[in-house]
Structure formats: structure tokens, C-alpha cells
């Protein structure tokens, strides 16, 4: 599943280029070992290290590409696929 298709299913279309790039990176990482339904669930599952936000919520509230929430989101995606 590609990032655009996933975001349509989740009901959010990022407005900023950096948001699209982050989504692409995270989806690519998750797709390495998961199927589409797993990736979709991952974006909707609250994570303690994101302040009990879902990854999708973290993407929405992040202020910029260097936001600590996004760094943690990338880390979580890397550990989810291992």
C-alpha cells in the first residue's frame, strides 16, 4: 500500500511537502514486513512514547520536519518492522 492510498483510507491528506515525505518514509519502513491492514492499524494504534497519540495524530500535530514527535515516529516504524 502506498502512502497516498493509506492516507485516503485514514481520512487525512497532508498539506505540507515535509509531511508527505515523513509519511512516505514511515510507510516504506512498515511495508517491509507488514501487509496493508497491519500498516493501517499501526497508524491508528496509540503509542505511549508519542504521548498516547496515534501515529496519525502525531503527524497532524507535528510543527515541522525536526519535531521530536516525528523522530519518535520514525523510530517506532523501524522497530515495528523488525
PyMOL Python script that loads the backbone (N, CA, C, O; Angstrom):
from pymol import cmd

cmd.read_pdbstr("""\
ATOM      1  N   UNK A   1       0.848  -1.178   0.000  1.00  0.00           N
ATOM      2  CA  UNK A   1       0.000   0.000   0.000  1.00  0.00           C
ATOM      3  C   UNK A   1       0.892   1.239   0.000  1.00  0.00           C
ATOM      4  O   UNK A   1       1.843   1.332   0.776  1.00  0.00           O
ATOM      5  N   UNK A   2       0.580   2.164  -0.858  1.00  0.00           N
ATOM      6  CA  UNK A   2       1.335   3.402  -0.937  1.00  0.00           C
ATOM      7  C   UNK A   2       0.834   4.425   0.059  1.00  0.00           C
ATOM      8  O   UNK A   2      -0.266   4.290   0.594  1.00  0.00           O
ATOM      9  N   UNK A   3       1.632   5.446   0.311  1.00  0.00           N
ATOM     10  CA  UNK A   3       1.253   6.447   1.313  1.00  0.00           C
ATOM     11  C   UNK A   3      -0.011   7.217   0.963  1.00  0.00           C
ATOM     12  O   UNK A   3      -0.816   7.513   1.846  1.00  0.00           O
ATOM     13  N   UNK A   4      -0.195   7.545  -0.300  1.00  0.00           N
ATOM     14  CA  UNK A   4      -1.396   8.309  -0.676  1.00  0.00           C
ATOM     15  C   UNK A   4      -2.655   7.479  -0.451  1.00  0.00           C
ATOM     16  O   UNK A   4      -3.649   7.979   0.075  1.00  0.00           O
ATOM     17  N   UNK A   5      -2.609   6.211  -0.849  1.00  0.00           N
ATOM     18  CA  UNK A   5      -3.755   5.324  -0.647  1.00  0.00           C
ATOM     19  C   UNK A   5      -4.056   5.157   0.841  1.00  0.00           C
ATOM     20  O   UNK A   5      -5.215   5.196   1.254  1.00  0.00           O
ATOM     21  N   UNK A   6      -3.027   4.974   1.626  1.00  0.00           N
ATOM     22  CA  UNK A   6      -3.199   4.829   3.070  1.00  0.00           C
ATOM     23  C   UNK A   6      -3.848   6.067   3.675  1.00  0.00           C
ATOM     24  O   UNK A   6      -4.784   5.959   4.468  1.00  0.00           O
ATOM     25  N   UNK A   7      -3.355   7.231   3.306  1.00  0.00           N
ATOM     26  CA  UNK A   7      -3.890   8.471   3.886  1.00  0.00           C
ATOM     27  C   UNK A   7      -5.341   8.704   3.491  1.00  0.00           C
ATOM     28  O   UNK A   7      -6.124   9.225   4.285  1.00  0.00           O
ATOM     29  N   UNK A   8      -5.702   8.327   2.288  1.00  0.00           N
ATOM     30  CA  UNK A   8      -7.108   8.436   1.886  1.00  0.00           C
ATOM     31  C   UNK A   8      -7.961   7.530   2.777  1.00  0.00           C
ATOM     32  O   UNK A   8      -9.021   7.940   3.250  1.00  0.00           O
ATOM     33  N   UNK A   9      -7.496   6.300   3.005  1.00  0.00           N
ATOM     34  CA  UNK A   9      -8.228   5.380   3.879  1.00  0.00           C
ATOM     35  C   UNK A   9      -8.320   5.913   5.304  1.00  0.00           C
ATOM     36  O   UNK A   9      -9.330   5.712   5.979  1.00  0.00           O
ATOM     37  N   UNK A  10      -7.280   6.587   5.761  1.00  0.00           N
ATOM     38  CA  UNK A  10      -7.271   7.140   7.118  1.00  0.00           C
ATOM     39  C   UNK A  10      -8.000   8.478   7.204  1.00  0.00           C
ATOM     40  O   UNK A  10      -8.281   8.961   8.301  1.00  0.00           O
ATOM     41  N   UNK A  11      -8.303   9.072   6.071  1.00  0.00           N
ATOM     42  CA  UNK A  11      -9.062  10.322   6.048  1.00  0.00           C
ATOM     43  C   UNK A  11      -8.247  11.574   6.273  1.00  0.00           C
ATOM     44  O   UNK A  11      -8.761  12.554   6.812  1.00  0.00           O
ATOM     45  N   UNK A  12      -6.980  11.566   5.871  1.00  0.00           N
ATOM     46  CA  UNK A  12      -6.133  12.759   6.038  1.00  0.00           C
ATOM     47  C   UNK A  12      -5.202  12.911   4.858  1.00  0.00           C
ATOM     48  O   UNK A  12      -4.514  11.965   4.475  1.00  0.00           O
ATOM     49  N   UNK A  13      -5.180  14.097   4.284  1.00  0.00           N
ATOM     50  CA  UNK A  13      -4.265  14.406   3.192  1.00  0.00           C
ATOM     51  C   UNK A  13      -3.342  15.527   3.680  1.00  0.00           C
ATOM     52  O   UNK A  13      -3.801  16.643   3.920  1.00  0.00           O
ATOM     53  N   UNK A  14      -2.037  15.236   3.830  1.00  0.00           N
ATOM     54  CA  UNK A  14      -1.103  16.255   4.325  1.00  0.00           C
ATOM     55  C   UNK A  14      -0.984  17.423   3.352  1.00  0.00           C
ATOM     56  O   UNK A  14      -0.999  17.241   2.135  1.00  0.00           O
ATOM     57  N   UNK A  15      -0.867  18.606   3.905  1.00  0.00           N
ATOM     58  CA  UNK A  15      -0.778  19.815   3.096  1.00  0.00           C
ATOM     59  C   UNK A  15       0.657  20.231   2.800  1.00  0.00           C
ATOM     60  O   UNK A  15       0.915  20.921   1.814  1.00  0.00           O
ATOM     61  N   UNK A  16       1.581  19.816   3.642  1.00  0.00           N
ATOM     62  CA  UNK A  16       2.975  20.234   3.502  1.00  0.00           C
ATOM     63  C   UNK A  16       3.813  19.123   2.880  1.00  0.00           C
ATOM     64  O   UNK A  16       3.558  17.941   3.107  1.00  0.00           O
ATOM     65  N   UNK A  17       4.809  19.509   2.098  1.00  0.00           N
ATOM     66  CA  UNK A  17       5.689  18.530   1.471  1.00  0.00           C
ATOM     67  C   UNK A  17       6.438  17.699   2.502  1.00  0.00           C
ATOM     68  O   UNK A  17       6.591  16.492   2.313  1.00  0.00           O
ATOM     69  N   UNK A  18       6.909  18.308   3.589  1.00  0.00           N
ATOM     70  CA  UNK A  18       7.644  17.556   4.600  1.00  0.00           C
ATOM     71  C   UNK A  18       6.757  16.494   5.232  1.00  0.00           C
ATOM     72  O   UNK A  18       7.245  15.423   5.593  1.00  0.00           O
ATOM     73  N   UNK A  19       5.450  16.772   5.374  1.00  0.00           N
ATOM     74  CA  UNK A  19       4.535  15.773   5.925  1.00  0.00           C
ATOM     75  C   UNK A  19       4.433  14.576   4.979  1.00  0.00           C
ATOM     76  O   UNK A  19       4.446  13.427   5.421  1.00  0.00           O
ATOM     77  N   UNK A  20       4.333  14.848   3.688  1.00  0.00           N
ATOM     78  CA  UNK A  20       4.264  13.763   2.703  1.00  0.00           C
ATOM     79  C   UNK A  20       5.534  12.920   2.724  1.00  0.00           C
ATOM     80  O   UNK A  20       5.475  11.696   2.603  1.00  0.00           O
ATOM     81  N   UNK A  21       6.681  13.575   2.879  1.00  0.00           N
ATOM     82  CA  UNK A  21       7.944  12.844   2.917  1.00  0.00           C
ATOM     83  C   UNK A  21       8.039  11.947   4.147  1.00  0.00           C
ATOM     84  O   UNK A  21       8.512  10.814   4.055  1.00  0.00           O
ATOM     85  N   UNK A  22       7.594  12.445   5.291  1.00  0.00           N
ATOM     86  CA  UNK A  22       7.613  11.644   6.515  1.00  0.00           C
ATOM     87  C   UNK A  22       6.698  10.435   6.353  1.00  0.00           C
ATOM     88  O   UNK A  22       7.072   9.315   6.700  1.00  0.00           O
ATOM     89  N   UNK A  23       5.504  10.666   5.828  1.00  0.00           N
ATOM     90  CA  UNK A  23       4.566   9.561   5.616  1.00  0.00           C
ATOM     91  C   UNK A  23       5.185   8.527   4.685  1.00  0.00           C
ATOM     92  O   UNK A  23       5.083   7.327   4.940  1.00  0.00           O
ATOM     93  N   UNK A  24       5.820   8.975   3.618  1.00  0.00           N
ATOM     94  CA  UNK A  24       6.464   8.054   2.674  1.00  0.00           C
ATOM     95  C   UNK A  24       7.526   7.213   3.374  1.00  0.00           C
ATOM     96  O   UNK A  24       7.585   5.998   3.181  1.00  0.00           O
ATOM     97  N   UNK A  25       8.360   7.852   4.183  1.00  0.00           N
ATOM     98  CA  UNK A  25       9.421   7.138   4.898  1.00  0.00           C
ATOM     99  C   UNK A  25       8.843   6.093   5.854  1.00  0.00           C
ATOM    100  O   UNK A  25       9.307   4.955   5.902  1.00  0.00           O
ATOM    101  N   UNK A  26       7.838   6.493   6.600  1.00  0.00           N
ATOM    102  CA  UNK A  26       7.239   5.592   7.586  1.00  0.00           C
ATOM    103  C   UNK A  26       6.543   4.420   6.892  1.00  0.00           C
ATOM    104  O   UNK A  26       6.703   3.269   7.299  1.00  0.00           O
ATOM    105  N   UNK A  27       5.781   4.711   5.855  1.00  0.00           N
ATOM    106  CA  UNK A  27       5.073   3.647   5.129  1.00  0.00           C
ATOM    107  C   UNK A  27       6.060   2.689   4.483  1.00  0.00           C
ATOM    108  O   UNK A  27       5.860   1.475   4.518  1.00  0.00           O
ATOM    109  N   UNK A  28       7.120   3.220   3.895  1.00  0.00           N
ATOM    110  CA  UNK A  28       8.141   2.352   3.300  1.00  0.00           C
ATOM    111  C   UNK A  28       8.723   1.410   4.346  1.00  0.00           C
ATOM    112  O   UNK A  28       8.900   0.220   4.085  1.00  0.00           O
ATOM    113  N   UNK A  29       9.019   1.933   5.514  1.00  0.00           N
ATOM    114  CA  UNK A  29       9.581   1.113   6.590  1.00  0.00           C
ATOM    115  C   UNK A  29       8.584   0.044   7.035  1.00  0.00           C
ATOM    116  O   UNK A  29       8.952  -1.118   7.207  1.00  0.00           O
ATOM    117  N   UNK A  30       7.340   0.430   7.219  1.00  0.00           N
ATOM    118  CA  UNK A  30       6.325  -0.520   7.674  1.00  0.00           C
ATOM    119  C   UNK A  30       6.009  -1.581   6.627  1.00  0.00           C
ATOM    120  O   UNK A  30       5.735  -2.730   6.973  1.00  0.00           O
ATOM    121  N   UNK A  31       6.045  -1.208   5.354  1.00  0.00           N
ATOM    122  CA  UNK A  31       5.727  -2.143   4.274  1.00  0.00           C
ATOM    123  C   UNK A  31       6.769  -3.239   4.108  1.00  0.00           C
ATOM    124  O   UNK A  31       6.501  -4.255   3.467  1.00  0.00           O
ATOM    125  N   UNK A  32       7.932  -3.048   4.666  1.00  0.00           N
ATOM    126  CA  UNK A  32       8.987  -4.062   4.532  1.00  0.00           C
ATOM    127  C   UNK A  32       8.547  -5.414   5.083  1.00  0.00           C
ATOM    128  O   UNK A  32       8.892  -6.457   4.527  1.00  0.00           O
ATOM    129  N   UNK A  33       7.787  -5.396   6.173  1.00  0.00           N
ATOM    130  CA  UNK A  33       7.421  -6.652   6.819  1.00  0.00           C
ATOM    131  C   UNK A  33       5.932  -6.776   7.121  1.00  0.00           C
ATOM    132  O   UNK A  33       5.508  -7.764   7.720  1.00  0.00           O
ATOM    133  N   UNK A  34       5.149  -5.815   6.727  1.00  0.00           N
ATOM    134  CA  UNK A  34       3.729  -5.874   7.055  1.00  0.00           C
ATOM    135  C   UNK A  34       2.857  -5.802   5.820  1.00  0.00           C
ATOM    136  O   UNK A  34       3.316  -5.435   4.738  1.00  0.00           O
ATOM    137  N   UNK A  35       1.617  -6.150   5.992  1.00  0.00           N
ATOM    138  CA  UNK A  35       0.658  -6.033   4.904  1.00  0.00           C
ATOM    139  C   UNK A  35      -0.182  -4.782   5.123  1.00  0.00           C
ATOM    140  O   UNK A  35      -0.075  -4.130   6.161  1.00  0.00           O
ATOM    141  N   UNK A  36      -1.013  -4.452   4.150  1.00  0.00           N
ATOM    142  CA  UNK A  36      -1.756  -3.189   4.178  1.00  0.00           C
ATOM    143  C   UNK A  36      -2.588  -3.023   5.446  1.00  0.00           C
ATOM    144  O   UNK A  36      -2.592  -1.944   6.039  1.00  0.00           O
ATOM    145  N   UNK A  37      -3.283  -4.060   5.869  1.00  0.00           N
ATOM    146  CA  UNK A  37      -4.131  -3.927   7.057  1.00  0.00           C
ATOM    147  C   UNK A  37      -3.299  -3.687   8.309  1.00  0.00           C
ATOM    148  O   UNK A  37      -3.730  -2.968   9.209  1.00  0.00           O
ATOM    149  N   UNK A  38      -2.118  -4.278   8.375  1.00  0.00           N
ATOM    150  CA  UNK A  38      -1.224  -4.071   9.518  1.00  0.00           C
ATOM    151  C   UNK A  38      -0.738  -2.627   9.559  1.00  0.00           C
ATOM    152  O   UNK A  38      -0.705  -2.011  10.624  1.00  0.00           O
ATOM    153  N   UNK A  39      -0.368  -2.095   8.420  1.00  0.00           N
ATOM    154  CA  UNK A  39       0.102  -0.709   8.339  1.00  0.00           C
ATOM    155  C   UNK A  39      -1.011   0.240   8.754  1.00  0.00           C
ATOM    156  O   UNK A  39      -0.781   1.175   9.520  1.00  0.00           O
ATOM    157  N   UNK A  40      -2.200   0.004   8.256  1.00  0.00           N
ATOM    158  CA  UNK A  40      -3.340   0.862   8.589  1.00  0.00           C
ATOM    159  C   UNK A  40      -3.614   0.829  10.105  1.00  0.00           C
ATOM    160  O   UNK A  40      -3.842   1.872  10.717  1.00  0.00           O
ATOM    161  N   UNK A  41      -3.592  -0.357  10.695  1.00  0.00           N
ATOM    162  CA  UNK A  41      -3.812  -0.472  12.148  1.00  0.00           C
ATOM    163  C   UNK A  41      -2.704   0.230  12.929  1.00  0.00           C
ATOM    164  O   UNK A  41      -2.968   0.874  13.945  1.00  0.00           O
ATOM    165  N   UNK A  42      -1.473   0.107  12.458  1.00  0.00           N
ATOM    166  CA  UNK A  42      -0.348   0.738  13.151  1.00  0.00           C
ATOM    167  C   UNK A  42      -0.565   2.246  13.260  1.00  0.00           C
ATOM    168  O   UNK A  42      -0.290   2.828  14.309  1.00  0.00           O
ATOM    169  N   UNK A  43      -1.047   2.885  12.208  1.00  0.00           N
ATOM    170  CA  UNK A  43      -1.277   4.329  12.218  1.00  0.00           C
ATOM    171  C   UNK A  43      -2.396   4.728  13.170  1.00  0.00           C
ATOM    172  O   UNK A  43      -2.471   5.889  13.573  1.00  0.00           O
ATOM    173  N   UNK A  44      -3.263   3.795  13.537  1.00  0.00           N
ATOM    174  CA  UNK A  44      -4.398   4.098  14.418  1.00  0.00           C
ATOM    175  C   UNK A  44      -4.201   3.632  15.854  1.00  0.00           C
ATOM    176  O   UNK A  44      -5.069   3.860  16.697  1.00  0.00           O
ATOM    177  N   UNK A  45      -3.087   2.990  16.146  1.00  0.00           N
ATOM    178  CA  UNK A  45      -2.837   2.438  17.490  1.00  0.00           C
ATOM    179  C   UNK A  45      -2.085   3.461  18.342  1.00  0.00           C
ATOM    180  O   UNK A  45      -0.983   3.864  17.973  1.00  0.00           O
ATOM    181  N   UNK A  46      -2.659   3.895  19.486  1.00  0.00           N
ATOM    182  CA  UNK A  46      -1.959   4.837  20.367  1.00  0.00           C
ATOM    183  C   UNK A  46      -0.627   4.270  20.837  1.00  0.00           C
ATOM    184  O   UNK A  46      -0.504   3.074  21.099  1.00  0.00           O
ATOM    185  N   UNK A  47       0.357   5.136  20.941  1.00  0.00           N
ATOM    186  CA  UNK A  47       1.705   4.754  21.361  1.00  0.00           C
ATOM    187  C   UNK A  47       2.091   5.574  22.588  1.00  0.00           C
ATOM    188  O   UNK A  47       1.981   6.800  22.585  1.00  0.00           O
ATOM    189  N   UNK A  48       2.539   4.898  23.623  1.00  0.00           N
ATOM    190  CA  UNK A  48       2.930   5.586  24.861  1.00  0.00           C
ATOM    191  C   UNK A  48       4.027   6.612  24.600  1.00  0.00           C
ATOM    192  O   UNK A  48       4.000   7.706  25.163  1.00  0.00           O
ATOM    193  N   UNK A  49       4.993   6.266  23.748  1.00  0.00           N
ATOM    194  CA  UNK A  49       6.116   7.178  23.508  1.00  0.00           C
ATOM    195  C   UNK A  49       5.731   8.404  22.668  1.00  0.00           C
ATOM    196  O   UNK A  49       6.527   9.330  22.508  1.00  0.00           O
ATOM    197  N   UNK A  50       4.523   8.398  22.143  1.00  0.00           N
ATOM    198  CA  UNK A  50       4.013   9.569  21.417  1.00  0.00           C
ATOM    199  C   UNK A  50       3.020  10.346  22.282  1.00  0.00           C
ATOM    200  O   UNK A  50       2.210  11.116  21.767  1.00  0.00           O
ATOM    201  N   UNK A  51       3.086  10.143  23.581  1.00  0.00           N
ATOM    202  CA  UNK A  51       2.156  10.818  24.485  1.00  0.00           C
ATOM    203  C   UNK A  51       0.749  10.275  24.372  1.00  0.00           C
ATOM    204  O   UNK A  51      -0.224  11.018  24.501  1.00  0.00           O
ATOM    205  N   UNK A  52       0.638   8.952  24.126  1.00  0.00           N
ATOM    206  CA  UNK A  52      -0.641   8.250  23.940  1.00  0.00           C
ATOM    207  C   UNK A  52      -1.373   8.699  22.676  1.00  0.00           C
ATOM    208  O   UNK A  52      -2.565   8.433  22.518  1.00  0.00           O
ATOM    209  N   UNK A  53      -0.669   9.368  21.790  1.00  0.00           N
ATOM    210  CA  UNK A  53      -1.247   9.723  20.489  1.00  0.00           C
ATOM    211  C   UNK A  53      -1.091   8.531  19.546  1.00  0.00           C
ATOM    212  O   UNK A  53      -0.243   7.662  19.748  1.00  0.00           O
ATOM    213  N   UNK A  54      -1.927   8.514  18.519  1.00  0.00           N
ATOM    214  CA  UNK A  54      -1.703   7.554  17.446  1.00  0.00           C
ATOM    215  C   UNK A  54      -0.637   8.154  16.529  1.00  0.00           C
ATOM    216  O   UNK A  54      -0.429   9.367  16.554  1.00  0.00           O
ATOM    217  N   UNK A  55       0.039   7.341  15.725  1.00  0.00           N
ATOM    218  CA  UNK A  55       0.988   7.904  14.763  1.00  0.00           C
ATOM    219  C   UNK A  55       0.327   8.940  13.838  1.00  0.00           C
ATOM    220  O   UNK A  55       0.952   9.943  13.490  1.00  0.00           O
ATOM    221  N   UNK A  56      -0.914   8.707  13.445  1.00  0.00           N
ATOM    222  CA  UNK A  56      -1.611   9.673  12.595  1.00  0.00           C
ATOM    223  C   UNK A  56      -1.798  11.002  13.326  1.00  0.00           C
ATOM    224  O   UNK A  56      -1.604  12.062  12.731  1.00  0.00           O
ATOM    225  N   UNK A  57      -2.168  10.962  14.594  1.00  0.00           N
ATOM    226  CA  UNK A  57      -2.312  12.196  15.381  1.00  0.00           C
ATOM    227  C   UNK A  57      -0.978  12.911  15.514  1.00  0.00           C
ATOM    228  O   UNK A  57      -0.916  14.138  15.432  1.00  0.00           O
ATOM    229  N   UNK A  58       0.095  12.144  15.720  1.00  0.00           N
ATOM    230  CA  UNK A  58       1.424  12.749  15.830  1.00  0.00           C
ATOM    231  C   UNK A  58       1.788  13.479  14.543  1.00  0.00           C
ATOM    232  O   UNK A  58       2.349  14.574  14.589  1.00  0.00           O
ATOM    233  N   UNK A  59       1.476  12.885  13.399  1.00  0.00           N
ATOM    234  CA  UNK A  59       1.734  13.554  12.119  1.00  0.00           C
ATOM    235  C   UNK A  59       0.950  14.853  12.002  1.00  0.00           C
ATOM    236  O   UNK A  59       1.462  15.853  11.498  1.00  0.00           O
ATOM    237  N   UNK A  60      -0.272  14.834  12.461  1.00  0.00           N
ATOM    238  CA  UNK A  60      -1.132  16.021  12.351  1.00  0.00           C
ATOM    239  C   UNK A  60      -0.674  17.176  13.237  1.00  0.00           C
ATOM    240  O   UNK A  60      -0.786  18.338  12.848  1.00  0.00           O
ATOM    241  N   UNK A  61      -0.159  16.861  14.430  1.00  0.00           N
ATOM    242  CA  UNK A  61       0.199  17.933  15.365  1.00  0.00           C
ATOM    243  C   UNK A  61       1.661  18.368  15.252  1.00  0.00           C
ATOM    244  O   UNK A  61       2.042  19.388  15.826  1.00  0.00           O
ATOM    245  N   UNK A  62       2.472  17.622  14.535  1.00  0.00           N
ATOM    246  CA  UNK A  62       3.892  17.984  14.394  1.00  0.00           C
ATOM    247  C   UNK A  62       4.016  19.361  13.750  1.00  0.00           C
ATOM    248  O   UNK A  62       3.283  19.697  12.820  1.00  0.00           O
ATOM    249  N   UNK A  63       4.956  20.148  14.264  1.00  0.00           N
ATOM    250  CA  UNK A  63       5.127  21.531  13.798  1.00  0.00           C
ATOM    251  C   UNK A  63       6.097  21.670  12.640  1.00  0.00           C
ATOM    252  O   UNK A  63       6.091  22.690  11.950  1.00  0.00           O
ATOM    253  N   UNK A  64       6.917  20.678  12.417  1.00  0.00           N
ATOM    254  CA  UNK A  64       7.893  20.752  11.336  1.00  0.00           C
ATOM    255  C   UNK A  64       8.654  19.450  11.227  1.00  0.00           C
ATOM    256  O   UNK A  64       8.485  18.561  12.061  1.00  0.00           O
ATOM    257  N   UNK A  65       9.489  19.325  10.212  1.00  0.00           N
ATOM    258  CA  UNK A  65      10.182  18.057   9.973  1.00  0.00           C
ATOM    259  C   UNK A  65      11.149  17.650  11.082  1.00  0.00           C
ATOM    260  O   UNK A  65      11.509  16.476  11.171  1.00  0.00           O
ATOM    261  N   UNK A  66      11.576  18.576  11.921  1.00  0.00           N
ATOM    262  CA  UNK A  66      12.502  18.251  13.018  1.00  0.00           C
ATOM    263  C   UNK A  66      11.784  18.053  14.357  1.00  0.00           C
ATOM    264  O   UNK A  66      12.432  17.909  15.394  1.00  0.00           O
ATOM    265  N   UNK A  67      10.477  18.047  14.336  1.00  0.00           N
ATOM    266  CA  UNK A  67       9.690  17.874  15.563  1.00  0.00           C
ATOM    267  C   UNK A  67      10.061  16.544  16.239  1.00  0.00           C
ATOM    268  O   UNK A  67      10.145  15.518  15.564  1.00  0.00           O
ATOM    269  N   UNK A  68      10.283  16.548  17.558  1.00  0.00           N
ATOM    270  CA  UNK A  68      10.621  15.306  18.278  1.00  0.00           C
ATOM    271  C   UNK A  68       9.584  14.193  18.105  1.00  0.00           C
ATOM    272  O   UNK A  68       9.932  13.012  18.130  1.00  0.00           O
ATOM    273  N   UNK A  69       8.320  14.563  17.929  1.00  0.00           N
ATOM    274  CA  UNK A  69       7.293  13.548  17.686  1.00  0.00           C
ATOM    275  C   UNK A  69       7.604  12.740  16.420  1.00  0.00           C
ATOM    276  O   UNK A  69       7.412  11.525  16.392  1.00  0.00           O
ATOM    277  N   UNK A  70       8.078  13.414  15.389  1.00  0.00           N
ATOM    278  CA  UNK A  70       8.379  12.734  14.135  1.00  0.00           C
ATOM    279  C   UNK A  70       9.620  11.863  14.252  1.00  0.00           C
ATOM    280  O   UNK A  70       9.696  10.797  13.641  1.00  0.00           O
ATOM    281  N   UNK A  71      10.581  12.310  15.028  1.00  0.00           N
ATOM    282  CA  UNK A  71      11.765  11.475  15.264  1.00  0.00           C
ATOM    283  C   UNK A  71      11.356  10.186  15.966  1.00  0.00           C
ATOM    284  O   UNK A  71      11.839   9.108  15.621  1.00  0.00           O
ATOM    285  N   UNK A  72      10.472  10.295  16.942  1.00  0.00           N
ATOM    286  CA  UNK A  72       9.989   9.111  17.650  1.00  0.00           C
ATOM    287  C   UNK A  72       9.130   8.244  16.722  1.00  0.00           C
ATOM    288  O   UNK A  72       9.189   7.017  16.790  1.00  0.00           O
ATOM    289  N   UNK A  73       8.354   8.864  15.877  1.00  0.00           N
ATOM    290  CA  UNK A  73       7.525   8.130  14.921  1.00  0.00           C
ATOM    291  C   UNK A  73       8.390   7.287  13.982  1.00  0.00           C
ATOM    292  O   UNK A  73       8.074   6.128  13.717  1.00  0.00           O
ATOM    293  N   UNK A  74       9.469   7.864  13.488  1.00  0.00           N
ATOM    294  CA  UNK A  74      10.391   7.113  12.625  1.00  0.00           C
ATOM    295  C   UNK A  74      11.021   5.951  13.384  1.00  0.00           C
ATOM    296  O   UNK A  74      11.159   4.853  12.845  1.00  0.00           O
ATOM    297  N   UNK A  75      11.402   6.193  14.631  1.00  0.00           N
ATOM    298  CA  UNK A  75      11.992   5.133  15.443  1.00  0.00           C
ATOM    299  C   UNK A  75      11.012   3.988  15.636  1.00  0.00           C
ATOM    300  O   UNK A  75      11.372   2.819  15.495  1.00  0.00           O
ATOM    301  N   UNK A  76       9.759   4.333  15.963  1.00  0.00           N
ATOM    302  CA  UNK A  76       8.731   3.314  16.154  1.00  0.00           C
ATOM    303  C   UNK A  76       8.491   2.502  14.882  1.00  0.00           C
ATOM    304  O   UNK A  76       8.336   1.282  14.945  1.00  0.00           O
ATOM    305  N   UNK A  77       8.461   3.162  13.751  1.00  0.00           N
ATOM    306  CA  UNK A  77       8.262   2.453  12.474  1.00  0.00           C
ATOM    307  C   UNK A  77       9.401   1.471  12.231  1.00  0.00           C
ATOM    308  O   UNK A  77       9.175   0.363  11.745  1.00  0.00           O
ATOM    309  N   UNK A  78      10.616   1.870  12.565  1.00  0.00           N
ATOM    310  CA  UNK A  78      11.760   0.987  12.400  1.00  0.00           C
ATOM    311  C   UNK A  78      11.693  -0.236  13.294  1.00  0.00           C
ATOM    312  O   UNK A  78      12.069  -1.333  12.881  1.00  0.00           O
ATOM    313  N   UNK A  79      11.217  -0.051  14.516  1.00  0.00           N
ATOM    314  CA  UNK A  79      11.126  -1.190  15.434  1.00  0.00           C
ATOM    315  C   UNK A  79       9.897  -2.045  15.138  1.00  0.00           C
ATOM    316  O   UNK A  79       9.891  -3.236  15.450  1.00  0.00           O
ATOM    317  N   UNK A  80       8.868  -1.467  14.548  1.00  0.00           N
ATOM    318  CA  UNK A  80       7.663  -2.234  14.220  1.00  0.00           C
ATOM    319  C   UNK A  80       7.932  -3.259  13.144  1.00  0.00           C
ATOM    320  O   UNK A  80       7.302  -4.316  13.112  1.00  0.00           O
ATOM    321  N   UNK A  81       8.866  -2.949  12.264  1.00  0.00           N
ATOM    322  CA  UNK A  81       9.117  -3.853  11.142  1.00  0.00           C
ATOM    323  C   UNK A  81      10.222  -4.846  11.423  1.00  0.00           C
ATOM    324  O   UNK A  81      10.545  -5.668  10.565  1.00  0.00           O
ATOM    325  N   UNK A  82      10.815  -4.788  12.618  1.00  0.00           N
ATOM    326  CA  UNK A  82      11.904  -5.738  12.907  1.00  0.00           C
ATOM    327  C   UNK A  82      11.408  -6.936  13.685  1.00  0.00           C
ATOM    328  O   UNK A  82      12.192  -7.829  14.010  1.00  0.00           O
TER     329      UNK A  82
END
""", "prot")
cmd.dss("prot")
cmd.show_as("cartoon", "prot")
cmd.util.cbc("prot")
cmd.orient("prot")
